[in-house]
Amino acid sequence: MCGIVGKLYFSGARQVDPELIKKMADTIKYRGPDDEGHFCQGQIGLGHRRLSIIDLSPAGHQPMSNTDATIWIVYNGEIYNFQELKIKLRKLGYKFNSNSDTEVIIHLYEEYGEKCLEHLRGMFAFAIWDSKKHKLFIARDRVGKKPLKYYLGKDFIVFGSELKVFLIDPEVPREPDYIAIHHYLSFQYVPNPLTGFKGIKKLPPAHYLIVENGKVRIERYWRLDFSKKLKLSENEWQKEIMERLEKAVKLRLVSDVPLGAFLSGGVDSSAIVGLMAKNSNQPVKTFTIGFKEQSHNELPYARQIANLFKTDHTEFIVEPKALEILPELIYHYEEPYADSSAIPTYYVSKLTREHVTVVLNGDGGDENFAGYKWYNIQKFASYYDYVPRWLRESVIRQGASLNNKIFKSTLSDRVLRFNDTFSEGKFRRYLEYIVYFNEKSKHALYTQDFQSRVGEADSRDIIENKFMQAGTTDIIDQALSVDFNSFLPDDLLVKVDIASMAVSLEGRSPLLDHEFLEFTANIPSSLKLKGQKNKYIFKKALEGLLPNEILYRKKMGFSVPIEHWFRHELKDYIRESLLNPRARARNIFNPESINNLIISHQNTKLDQSRKLWALLTLELWFQTFFDTAKVTQ
């Protein structure tokens, strides 16, 4: 697991400055504290920071070249089937000078070109410079586990694992992208390919980018297919799920450094720990974080699983100090990002790194098996399409009338917002339920100046387009496809990658193995969400591994009590941060609207904490990256 950077001038008339490449790589040295390397040759420059996981010897040093030094690579990730690929490549005549998976990618590229991606099973972001063809080839893994961003100038391209590397280059302008901010306020993250910085883009998951002869092209090489379903009995599905997931876990147990697992006590992480224990000849090291607030504390459930599988268990009790940790988190997350669970994720990563270098997690279970409640809402809403139009309109009118009469609460707000979506198409209806700010509330929040910057941009179009690309008419499969291409890579995987790599910890996700994903996409959605039972078939499959009190308890989530903070510890801080002269001078939000939002949260039972958190982290983002002269390490 590493950090990569690079720069290419389209013309050989310009040369990359080696010192610039080194500075760019040093900016993200926490992603790879074990080694550094640089390769600069005329118009191309590559830089690498290494976190040694496989082949700890100097032979794994990067940038790495092929035998005649005509092809160079910088790479971040893990290829879990590299040993199998190595055997095949040896039969084709290739020789190896290391035991690393990096060298496997080089020879795969020599043999198959861009189609080398079809052979890789794992998580990755890499860049290959082919000096004979004067071609740059950069690629990102299918799901988006590993980040890769780029900036395209008039005659050059800069790329790297994080945005901070671009801010070192004087040729890359630093300017906020207001359209990205507009979308962020809906989603709590910036949707790909946007980043929050104008001109700097994320390479989307399952895509590659090629620069050849001054021309740039971006291609998608993989898409999860929900259109084909297998006809198996429930017992057959359960057996297949367990066998395939166990294989995915076993592949991720290969490591030359200490390895453990995050254990929340939820279904997904408990399943991973159970399968690790089954395939390990020594106790699995497990790590759990707990809080004093019982509503957010899952320690008893994690302890139950640790005892069941006799793990080497470590618990951490923390009292999150938001004012102390927020500046550090804003710096590391670098894009506008409002998922407050980044706080406990960072804490557990930091504490876990004191014991191991690699950790497995349960990410992907909800996206594989319809674990979120918004799938239930989407299913329920789909029935509403069969209600006669005159009756729908009557319900909408009644809802509008109630909106001004009923006692305000978070539940009533959601009910009324759901009612408002009945007149919308089913795709936009989905977004209205999950957003922080919908289009109506955003426009009420904006100043006239900011509204003119945003123009006609509508965040609902992003989700609607993803629904249209799902390749299926099943409403639940469509929603799963949307989440695989938006929420998962742009929020959840960002959260874990940034939090873990900030402390030089590698995270592995068996449930996001692409072959496992391709299999679960073939499961009928009626077995994932059976009636109103989320993750039905997955839980049934796990009944022989996990106790029912873990499988069927209420989902808690991994979060911190921001609702409480903004009414107590951070009551004054939120007002001072959002309404200070510097924030007002940005001329983005109406101060009166901000003040009303704060009052609504602090003086009623209506929970506005997610909205306030999004506004707070956005203001701190502006302060960190635009109110200071430079990015500091």
N, C-alpha and C positions, 0 to 999 in steps of 0.2 A: 504494500500500500504506500503510495507516494504522492508527490506533487510534481506536475509538469508545466513547462512554459516553452514558448517558442516564438520566433518572428521570421517572416519570409518577405523579402523584397521581390516583386515580380520580375524585375530586371536585374541582371548581373552587374549593372553599372553602379548599384548601391550595395554597400556591405553592412552587415549587422555588427553592432558594437558588442564585443564579448563582455565588456563590463556591464552593459545594460542587462544582458541575459543573466549574469550572475546576481545582480541586484534584484531582478524579478524573481528568481528562484529563492533567494534568501528571504524574500518577503513572506513566503509560505513554508519556511523551514520546519515549522511544527508538524507539517504533513509528512516530513521525512527527515528526522533528526540524525539518522545513522550514517548517511553518506551524501555527497553532492557530486554532480558532474555537469560538464558543459561541452558542447560541440558547436564550433562556429567555423563556417567555411564559406566565405564570400557572402552571398545573398541569404544564406540560411543560418539560423542560430537556434540551438536546442538546449534547454536546461532541465535539470532533474534534482529532486530531493528524495532520498530513499528511506523508507521504513522497512527494514529487513524482516521478511517473514519466511520466504522460501529461498534456499541457497544463501546462507549468511556470508559466504566467502566473497572475496573481491571479484570473483568471476561474474557475479551478478550485477556489477557496476553498470550504471547508465549515465549518458546515452550509450547504447550498445549497437554494434554494427554487424553486418554479415561478414563472411570470410574475406572478401576482397574490399571491404570498407566502402561499398557503393550504396549501401542501404543502411540508414540509421534510424533508431527508434528511441522515443521516451514513452514510458508506459506507467499507468497507475491502475492497480487492480489485482485480481487473482483469477487465473484460468484453472478451473478445478479438474479438467480432463487433460491437462498438459502432458502427463506421463503417457497416456494412451496415444495422444497425437505425436508424441516424440517417437514412439515405436514405429508408427506409420511413416513418418518423415525419414527415419533412418533407412527403412526399406526402399525409399525413393532416392537414397544416396546422400542425404544431408548428414553432416557431421556436427557435433555439439561440443562446445568448449566450457559449458556450465551446466548446472542442474536447475536453472531458472526457467520459468514459463515465458520470460521475455524473449529468449532466443527462439522458442517455439513459434511465437508470433512472427518473428522475422522470416523464418524459413517457410511458414505458411503463406506469407505474402509473396515470397519469391516463387512459390509453386502455383498459387491461385489468384494472386492480385487481390482486388477488393473482395472477391468471394471467400477470402480467408475468414471473414466474419461468420460465415455459415458454420464453421467448424468449432467456434469458440463457445465453451460452456462456462460462464462465469460473469464477473463484473469487471468492467474495464473502461478506460479512456486512454487513447494513445495517439501518437503522431509519428508517421513514418515519412522520412525524406528519401526519395529515390533519386539519386544524383544523375543516373544515366538518363532518366526520362524528365529530369527537372520537375518532378511531381511531388507535391505534399499531399499526404493522405491522412486525415484525422477522423477518428471514429469513437462512438460512444456505445455502451452496452445496451441491450434490448430494453431493459426496464428503466434504466436511468440511475443505477446505483452510484455510479461515479460521475462527477461533474466535468464539464468541458465547455468553456466559453471562448468567444472570439470577437475580435474587432476587425472590420474590413475597411482599410483606408483606400486612397486613390491608387496607390501602387504597392501596397503591402498588406499583410495580415498578421495580427498578433493573436496568440491563443494561450490558454492556461487553465489550470484547475480552479482558480478563484479570480474574482474581479480585481483584487488588490494588485495583481501583477500588471494589469493594464495601467493603473494609476501611477506606476513608476515610469512609464514610457511617455516622454514629452510630446510624442506624435499622436497620442490618444487623448482627445478632449474629455474633460470631466463636466458633464452636464446632465441634470436630472431629466428623466423621460416622464413627462406628465401623463401621457396615455397609460404607461405602465402603472403609475400611481393610482390612476382612476380604476384600473382593473384590480389592483392590490386591495383597494378598499372593499371590493366585493368578496374576494377569495381568501384574504389573509396572507396570500403569497403572490408573487409576480408570475403570471403564466408564461411558459416558454412560447416563443424564443426570447421574450423580453427579459430584462434584468433590473430595470429601474434606472440604468445609465443609458443615455441616448447613444445609439450606435453599437453598444456592446451587447452581444446576443448569446443565449445558451444554444448549443447544438442540441436539438431535441433527442430524446432516447431513440434507439434503433435507427439512427441516421449516421451517415458519414459525409464528410466534406472533402472535395478534391480541388486543389489549385494546380493547374497545368497550363503552361503557355500564357500565363496572365489571366486565364479564365477560371471562374469559380462555379462549381456546381455542388448541390446538396441533394442527396438521395436517401430515401428510406429503404432499409433492407429487411425489415421484419415487422409483422403486425400480428397481434393475437387474434385468432379467428374464433368467434363465438357461434358461427353459423352452422357448424357440424356437431351433431349430438350422437353419442353412443347409446345403445339400448342395452343396459345392464340392470340386473336386479340390485336392490339396495345392498344386499350382502356382497355382491361382486364389486360394487362401487367402494364399499368400506374396505375391502381387501386391497383393491388397487390403490386407494388413497394412501393406506399405511405403507405398502411396499414401495411406492414411488417417493413418498416423503422421507422414508428411512434412507433410501439411496441418496437423496439430496443432502441429508444430514451427514451421512458417512463421507461424501465427497468433500465436505467442508471441515472435516476433522484433521485434514492434513496440514501440519504446521511445524516449523522448526523452532518455534518460540512458544511460551506458555499460552494456553487457550482456556476460555471459560464461556459462560453464558449469562446474559441478562435474564432475570427471572422476576416477572411482575406478580405472578400468581394467577394470571389470566390464562385462558384456554391455549392461546398460540404459543407463548413462551414456555408454558408447562409441557406442552406436547414436544417441543424441541428438546427440552432438558430430559424428558423421559426417553427419547430416542437416542440422545447422546449417551445417557447412562447405559443403555442397552448395548451400545457399540464401543464403550470405553473400558479399558482394563484397569482403570483407576478412578477414584471418585471425581465427578465433574465439579469444577469450581463454579459456583453460582453467586450472583450478586443482585441484591435487592435494595431499593431505597425506600424509606418510609418517612411519613410526616406526622407531626403531633395531632393535626386535624384528622379525626377518624374518618371523615367523609372522603378523604383523599389517601387513606392509608391502606395498603394491601399486604402489609407484612405478614399477618396471620396466614393468609392463603399461600404466599410464597414459602413460608416456613413449613406448611403442610406438605407441599411438593418436595421441598428439600429433604424432609424427613422420609418421605415415601421412597425417594430414589437415592437416599444416603449420600447426598452431595456434600462437598466441602463448601459450606454456605457462609457468606459474609453479608451482614446487614449494615446499612448506613441510615442513621436517623439524622435528618437535616431540617433546619428551619430556614427556608429560602429567604435571603436578604436581597430583595429585588434591587434596592438602590445601589448595592455594592456590585452585583453581578450584571446588571443591565448594560452598562457601557461596554463590558467585555463581550457580551453576547451580540450586541449591535455591531461591533467591530468584526466579529467572526462571521456572522450571518450575511453581512455586507449588502444584501438586497433588502428592500422593505419586507419584513417578515413578522407576522403577528401570532404565530402558534405558540401560546404560552407554555405548552408542554416542552418547549425547548429548554426551559429552566431545569426541570428534574432530569431531562435527558443529559444535559451538560453535567449536572452534579454526579449522576451515576457513572457517566463515562470517566470523569476525572478521578473518582474514587476507585473505580475498577482498574484503571491504568496502573495503579500502585501494585497490582497483583499479577496482571496478565497483559499480553500485547494484542491478542485476538479474542473477540467475543462473538458468539452466535446470538441471534435474537429471533423474535417471533413476527417480525414485520411481514405483512402480506396476507395474513389469515383472513382479515375482514374483506379485502379486495378479491380474494379467491372465492370466498364462500358467502358473500353478501352479509357481512356482520354488522353493518351500520343501520341505524333505525331509519335513515332517509330512504333506504330501499323499501322499507315497509310503507312509508308515506307515498313513494312513487307508485307502488303497487295499488294502494288504496285509491290514489288519485286517478289511476287508469280506469277504474270502475266508473268513475264519475263521468267519463266521456259517453257512457251509455244512457245517462240521465237526459230526459227531454230538455231541449233548449229553454222552454218557458219556465221549467222548474229550476234550472240552473240560475237563470236571471233573477228569479224570486229569492233564491238563497243568497245571491250576491247583494241584493237590495237589503235584505234583512241583516246581513253581516255589516254593511255600511252603516246601518242605523245603530246597531249594537256598538259599533266602534266608538261612538260618542257617549255611550251610556254606561258600559260595564266598568267594573273596577279594574284598573290597570295592573297586570302582572305579566311575568314572562310567558306563562302558559297562554293567557288571553291574547297576548301580542302574537304568538305563533299561530293560534287558531285564526285570528283575524287576517294575518298575513297569508295563511293558507287559503282562506276564503277569497282573498283578493286575486289569487292566481287561477281561480276557476275559469276565468274568461281568457286565460292565456293558453297557448299551446302546451302540450305535455312536456316538451323539452325545456321551455322557459320556466315552467312550473317547478321543475326540479331545482333550478338555480335559486328561485325565490325562497325555497325552504332552507337552503344551506348557507346563503350569503350572510356576510356581516352587515354591509350596507347594500340595499337594493338600489336600482337606478333612481327611484323616486326620492329616497332618503339621501342619496349622494348629492343630487342636484339641489336639494334644500340646504345642504351643508356648504356647498361651494360658493365662493365669491363670484361676481360677474366675470372678473378677469380670468379666474381659473376655469370657469365654465367655457369661456371662449377658447382656451387652450385645448380643452378636451373635445370640443365640437360635438359631433354626432356619434362619437365612439360609444358603443353599448356592450357592456360585459356579457350580456346574455347571448350575444352572437357567438362568442367563443365556445360556450357550452353547447349551443344549438348546433354548431358546425361539427363538434365532436360526436354528438348524437347521430348526426347524419352520416358520419364516417364509420359507425360501429359495425356495419355489415350484417345487421340482424334486425328483426322487427320485434323481438322479445323485449319488453320494457325493462326487465331486470338486467338482462344481458347488456342492453344498451347503457344502462347506468353503470354497470361494472366496467364496460369498455371506456366510458367517459372518465371514471376515476383512475383507471390504469394509465390514461394518457394525460391526466391533469393533476388531481389531488395527490396521487401516489408519488410521481417523480418530482413535482414542484413543491410539495409540502413535506410529506412524511419522510421521504428518502433524503431530502435536503437536511431535515432536522437531525437525523442520525449521522449522516456523513459529516456535517459541520461540527456537531458536538463531539463526536468521537475523534475526528482527525485534528481538532484543536488541541487535543491532549495526546496525540500520536497513538490512537487506539484503532485497530481495524475491526469493522463490524461485518458479519456475514449473515445472510438471510436465506435459509433453506427453502422457505415458503415462496420465495421469489425466483427459484431456479426456473429457467425458461422452459425446460422440458416438463417440469411439474405444472407450470402455468398452462402450457399447451394442452396438457391432459385435463386439468380442471375446467378449462374453457369448454370441454366436450360434455361436461355434466349438465343436465337440464336444470334450468334456474328454479324449477319447482322443487328440486331436492336441496337447493341451497337455502331458499326461503320457502319453507313449507308452511302454508297458512301464514301465520305471523311468527314462525319459529326461525330465527336467524341461524345460519350456519348448521342447518339441520343435519345434513349428511356427514359433515366433518365431525360434529360432536358424536354422532352415532359411531363413526369409525374409531373414535378415541375412547369409547366406553371401556374397552379392554385395557387401556393404558392409564387413564386418569379417573379419579373418583367423581361421582355425580355432583357432589357439592362444589367442585371446581368447574365442571362442565356446564352446569345449569344455574349458576349463581348470576345475579344481576351484574351487567357490565359496568365497570367503574370508570375506565379511562385513566390516562396518565397525565395528571394535571396538577395545577397549584391553585390556591384559593384567591384568585384575582378579584372575584366579586367582593369578598370580605376586605381585601386590601384597600380597594378604592372607597370603601365606606369607613375605614379606620386608619391603618398605618399610612396609607398613601393618599389620604383624603385631601390634604393640602398640596401634596406634591403634584398630583394630577392637574389640579387647577393652575398651579404656578407654571408647569411645563407647557400646557396647551394654550395658556392665555398671556404668557409673558410677551414683552415688546418684540423680541426676536421672532417668535412664532407668528405674531400678528403681521409682522413686516413681510412674511412670505406671501401674504395675500392669497392664500389658498382656501381657507375656511372662514366662514362668518363667525366672529367671536360670539355673537348672540346664540347661534346654533350650538356651538361648543358648550357654552355656559348652560344652556337648557338641557343638554345631554348629561352633564355632570349633576345638575340638580335632580334630574329624573332618576339617576342611579342612586344618589345619596338620600333622597327624600321620599322615594316610593319603593315598592317591592319589585319594580321592573328592573331586570338585570341588564344593564348597558355595559357591563364590564368588557365584553369582547370588542365592542366598538371603541371604547375608551383605550383599551390596550393597543388596538390597531393604530389609533391616532397618536398615542404616546410613543410607540416604537418608530413610527414614521417621523415624528419630530426629532427623536434622538438620532435617527439615520441621517437626517439633514444636518444636524449638528456635527456628527462624526465625519461625514464625507464631503460636506460642502462649506461648513463654517470654519474648517481648519485648513491650513495651507497644504498639508500633505498627510498621507497615511503613515502612521507610525506603527512599528512592530510591537 
